[in-house]
Amino acid sequence: METWYLKNGLEKQALELMQEMDDLVGPGAHEHPGWCGHASFYQNSEKPNEVIMQYPWKSQELHVDLRDKEESLLTAFYAKYCLKPRNIIYFHELEVEVEHDHDSHSHSHIK
């Protein structure tokens, strides 16, 4: 998951700026062997200059390889539009069962 920090005053341009960033790095990402799905972008309602970018990747090691290659492509973008470089944090998905059979499933509730 990436957090992008846009310069103050650029909040209303978040969509256009994230599209510009994606145009810079997207083609290389799509060709990389670790790519396995498109990104989603979320603008923070309380801090609108922060944009979260989330996407699946085959492994952290493959993503680190791509990330290192992308940095040189992003130097001018960071300087022009960002307070600082993106922050990348890696997560792993928990396989929580969210489909429930309510007719035959008993729930124990804490009282």
Backbone bond lengths (Angstrom), bond angles and torsions (degrees), N, CA, C in turn:
res aa  C-N    CA-C-N  psi(-1)  N-CA   C-N-CA  omega(-1)  CA-C   N-CA-C  phi
1 M - - - 1.434 - - 1.525 106.69 -
2 E 1.306 115.55 132.45 1.461 120.73 -179.12 1.521 110.09 -111.58
3 T 1.326 115.79 142.05 1.457 121.12 170.52 1.519 107.34 -114.87
4 W 1.317 114.91 128.23 1.455 123.00 177.77 1.519 107.81 -107.56
5 Y 1.337 116.41 138.63 1.458 122.61 -176.13 1.527 108.83 -117.35
6 L 1.319 116.03 95.46 1.461 120.51 -179.48 1.525 110.35 -74.44
7 K 1.310 115.74 149.41 1.463 120.19 176.32 1.521 109.66 -62.65
8 N 1.331 114.73 149.16 1.463 120.32 178.19 1.520 109.64 -57.11
9 G 1.321 115.98 137.29 1.453 121.78 -178.70 1.519 113.74 95.45
10 L 1.326 117.33 -10.38 1.470 120.75 -179.30 1.528 112.63 -101.95
11 E 1.327 116.99 6.29 1.461 121.65 -176.04 1.524 112.76 -55.75
12 K 1.329 116.71 -40.84 1.468 120.46 -177.37 1.525 112.33 -73.95
13 Q 1.312 117.15 -10.50 1.464 122.01 178.20 1.529 111.88 -101.85
14 A 1.321 117.05 11.62 1.468 120.57 -174.09 1.529 112.22 -55.23
15 L 1.321 117.71 -45.17 1.464 120.34 -178.88 1.527 110.88 -59.76
16 E 1.320 116.85 -49.64 1.469 120.55 -178.70 1.527 111.26 -64.10
17 L 1.333 117.07 -39.89 1.461 119.90 -178.11 1.524 112.21 -70.16
18 M 1.314 116.83 -39.26 1.465 118.97 177.41 1.527 110.50 -68.12
19 Q 1.335 117.32 -32.51 1.465 120.12 174.98 1.525 110.12 -66.33
20 E 1.329 116.52 -41.29 1.467 120.34 177.85 1.530 110.73 -62.10
21 M 1.326 116.46 -43.67 1.461 120.64 178.22 1.531 110.22 -61.87
22 D 1.333 116.50 -44.38 1.462 120.23 -179.94 1.524 111.30 -63.88
23 D 1.315 117.04 -35.23 1.464 120.22 176.88 1.533 111.16 -64.77
24 L 1.337 116.77 -29.81 1.467 121.05 178.78 1.528 112.29 -73.69
25 V 1.329 116.02 -47.10 1.468 119.44 -171.61 1.530 114.37 -106.63
26 G 1.317 117.62 -16.46 1.463 121.24 -176.52 1.515 115.07 -57.54
27 P 1.337 118.67 -48.74 1.472 118.48 -178.64 1.529 113.19 -57.55
28 G 1.320 117.38 -42.89 1.467 120.31 178.09 1.514 112.56 -65.98
29 A 1.332 116.10 -37.90 1.468 120.30 178.95 1.521 110.85 -64.97
30 H 1.325 116.79 -42.30 1.470 120.60 -177.95 1.525 112.03 -66.45
31 E 1.317 117.43 -26.68 1.465 121.69 179.29 1.527 112.51 -87.63
32 H 1.328 117.09 -13.33 1.467 121.52 -176.62 1.534 110.31 -73.04
33 P 1.336 118.39 142.21 1.471 120.42 -178.93 1.532 114.33 -64.10
34 G 1.313 118.55 -16.01 1.460 120.80 179.52 1.514 114.42 -87.03
35 W 1.333 117.07 -11.10 1.472 120.69 -176.56 1.521 110.54 -67.37
36 C 1.337 116.29 136.58 1.473 118.46 176.59 1.524 112.22 -148.82
37 G 1.322 118.43 23.13 1.461 119.82 175.54 1.515 112.77 162.95
38 H 1.317 114.81 155.68 1.461 121.38 -178.10 1.523 112.16 -74.77
39 A 1.318 115.40 157.70 1.464 122.60 -179.63 1.524 111.17 -84.94
40 S 1.326 114.06 157.18 1.461 122.72 169.65 1.521 106.61 -119.83
41 F 1.318 116.15 146.17 1.461 121.80 -176.47 1.519 109.47 -121.18
42 Y 1.341 116.31 137.17 1.460 121.93 -178.31 1.523 109.08 -134.44
43 Q 1.332 116.41 123.10 1.460 121.10 177.87 1.525 108.70 -90.79
44 N 1.323 116.37 129.90 1.456 122.76 -179.58 1.527 109.60 -66.36
45 S 1.322 117.85 123.52 1.468 121.95 -178.50 1.520 112.24 -68.19
46 E 1.324 117.55 -34.30 1.461 121.01 -178.69 1.519 112.64 -85.64
47 K 1.316 117.49 -29.29 1.467 123.35 177.94 1.526 106.88 -129.02
48 P 1.337 117.92 78.97 1.469 120.23 -171.39 1.528 115.37 -65.17
49 N 1.325 117.95 -7.66 1.466 117.98 174.61 1.537 111.19 -85.36
50 E 1.338 117.33 -1.02 1.465 121.42 175.72 1.527 109.90 -103.76
51 V 1.321 115.36 130.60 1.462 121.85 178.81 1.524 107.96 -125.05
52 I 1.326 115.32 128.18 1.464 121.75 176.36 1.523 107.87 -95.59
53 M 1.310 115.41 134.42 1.463 122.52 177.30 1.527 106.87 -120.28
54 Q 1.323 115.87 124.03 1.464 120.94 -176.69 1.522 109.04 -125.50
55 Y 1.331 116.09 137.20 1.460 120.08 179.54 1.522 109.71 -159.39
56 P 1.324 116.51 152.39 1.468 119.65 176.60 1.529 110.24 -79.17
57 W 1.318 116.49 153.40 1.452 121.91 177.24 1.521 107.83 -147.91
58 K 1.320 117.70 147.98 1.467 120.44 -175.11 1.524 113.18 -65.49
59 S 1.335 117.66 -36.35 1.464 120.46 177.73 1.522 109.14 -159.96
60 Q 1.316 115.08 157.26 1.461 119.74 177.24 1.526 110.60 -64.16
61 E 1.325 117.04 -38.67 1.464 120.74 -179.26 1.529 111.41 -61.63
62 L 1.329 116.72 -43.26 1.465 119.90 178.05 1.524 110.92 -66.54
63 H 1.330 117.02 -36.60 1.456 118.95 178.76 1.524 111.28 -67.90
64 V 1.313 118.01 -40.36 1.467 121.04 177.94 1.526 109.72 -59.20
65 D 1.323 117.11 -40.00 1.463 121.23 176.86 1.526 110.77 -58.57
66 L 1.317 116.73 -47.63 1.467 120.29 179.21 1.524 110.91 -66.80
67 R 1.326 116.78 -45.79 1.468 121.30 -178.99 1.524 110.89 -53.41
68 D 1.318 116.91 -44.59 1.459 120.51 -179.68 1.527 111.60 -62.91
69 K 1.322 116.94 -36.05 1.468 120.88 178.32 1.529 111.83 -72.35
70 E 1.327 117.41 -31.00 1.469 121.19 -177.27 1.522 113.36 -73.89
71 E 1.315 117.63 -29.18 1.461 120.04 -171.65 1.527 113.22 -55.49
72 S 1.312 118.42 -41.22 1.471 119.87 179.67 1.525 111.72 -66.36
73 L 1.334 117.27 -29.47 1.466 121.21 177.39 1.525 111.79 -72.76
74 L 1.323 116.98 -22.72 1.463 121.65 -174.00 1.523 114.28 -98.86
75 T 1.317 118.89 -3.68 1.465 121.63 -175.43 1.520 112.32 -55.05
76 A 1.305 118.26 -50.95 1.471 121.57 -179.04 1.528 111.07 -68.02
77 F 1.330 118.09 -37.07 1.461 121.97 178.14 1.524 110.21 -62.49
78 Y 1.329 117.00 -47.06 1.463 120.88 177.02 1.531 110.51 -56.29
79 A 1.323 116.43 -49.08 1.466 120.80 -175.81 1.525 112.10 -62.41
80 K 1.305 116.82 -38.89 1.465 120.92 -175.32 1.525 113.03 -81.43
81 Y 1.326 118.21 -37.83 1.462 120.88 -168.82 1.532 116.35 -119.58
82 C 1.321 118.70 -13.62 1.467 119.84 -170.29 1.526 113.12 -116.22
83 L 1.334 114.73 148.33 1.459 120.96 174.04 1.520 110.73 -71.37
84 K 1.326 116.01 -32.23 1.458 123.09 -179.44 1.523 107.57 -162.16
85 P 1.325 117.86 167.47 1.469 119.84 178.26 1.527 112.12 -62.57
86 R 1.302 115.56 158.85 1.465 121.63 177.54 1.525 110.11 -57.03
87 N 1.314 115.09 151.85 1.457 121.91 174.76 1.526 107.19 -110.16
88 I 1.313 116.76 126.79 1.463 121.38 -178.32 1.523 108.97 -113.70
89 I 1.327 115.08 127.13 1.459 122.19 176.40 1.525 107.17 -124.66
90 Y 1.319 115.74 135.85 1.459 120.72 -179.15 1.527 110.48 -98.26
91 F 1.322 115.36 136.83 1.456 123.13 178.32 1.521 108.62 -126.75
92 H 1.307 116.24 158.42 1.465 120.45 169.60 1.523 107.16 -120.93
93 E 1.305 114.60 144.68 1.460 121.09 -175.94 1.522 110.95 -78.67
94 L 1.318 115.45 138.04 1.457 121.74 172.44 1.521 107.61 -95.30
95 E 1.296 116.82 129.66 1.463 122.22 -176.05 1.531 111.04 -83.87
96 V 1.314 117.19 63.76 1.457 122.34 178.70 1.521 108.88 -73.44
97 E 1.323 116.87 130.80 1.462 121.80 178.54 1.523 108.19 -76.69
98 V 1.315 116.68 115.24 1.466 121.08 -177.94 1.521 112.93 -109.20
99 E 1.314 117.65 -8.55 1.464 121.96 175.57 1.519 107.32 -93.13
100 H 1.312 117.12 114.55 1.463 121.14 -176.64 1.520 110.89 -114.22
101 D 1.316 115.78 140.68 1.457 122.52 172.88 1.523 106.16 -92.74
102 H 1.323 116.02 94.92 1.460 121.04 -173.17 1.526 113.55 -69.99
103 D 1.330 119.45 -21.26 1.465 121.26 -178.91 1.527 112.25 -74.65
104 S 1.325 117.15 -35.37 1.464 118.92 -176.66 1.525 112.61 -116.29
105 H 1.291 116.64 11.28 1.463 120.71 -176.96 1.524 109.45 -107.11
106 S 1.306 116.80 123.43 1.466 118.90 177.33 1.520 108.98 -96.97
107 H 1.293 115.52 141.07 1.459 121.47 179.67 1.516 109.15 -110.59
108 S 1.275 115.44 139.66 1.455 120.91 172.46 1.518 106.70 -106.47
109 H 1.299 116.57 120.02 1.459 120.73 -177.62 1.519 110.27 -107.87
110 I 1.274 116.20 141.27 1.463 122.00 176.31 1.514 108.42 -78.85
111 K 1.316 116.07 132.71 1.472 120.55 179.42 1.491 110.75 -116.98
